[in-house]
Amino acid sequence: MKLSTMSDNETETGTSKMITGLNSNVGIISRQLNVRPFETTQNRDETANRWKKWLQNVERQFRYFGITEPDIKKDRLIIYGGQTLADLE
């Protein structure tokens, strides 16, 4: 749950927040990765296919957000991948 306080000169819609002043109009956009934890199944072939699709989705989002540092990619894979991937580390 995200808590925020807004002053009288701020409005918020969706994932963007607009802050307006007397002579300024500044937009702040916050973007987040949209990744669900990776889930395995009893079927190895199905798990392999799910992994391929899950990893392609994560890599696509890394490119979109400009995440290029290998250590940061690794950390985010572990965080967003869920406990299964964290246990493998």
Residue, then its C-alpha position, 0 to 999 in steps of 0.5 A: m500500500k502506498l501512502s502519500t500526502m498531497s498539497d493543495n496544488e498537486t493532483e494525481t492520476g494513475t501513475s503520474k503526479m502533476i505539481t503546479g505552482l504559480n508559474s510552473n507546470v511540472g509533471i512527475i511520472s513514476r514507472q514500475l516493473n510489472v512482474r509477477p513471481f515465477e511459478t514452477t509446475q510439476n511438468r518440466d516442459e511446461t516450467a521451461n516454457r513458462w521460464k522462457k516467456w517470463l524471462q523474455n517479459v522481464e528482459r523487455q521491461f529492463r530494456y524499456f526502463g533502461i536497466t543495464e547494470p548486471d548487478i541491478k538486473k540480477d537483484r531485480l530478477i531475484i526480487y521479482g522472481g519470488q522465493t523460488l529464484a531467491d532460494l537458487e541464489 
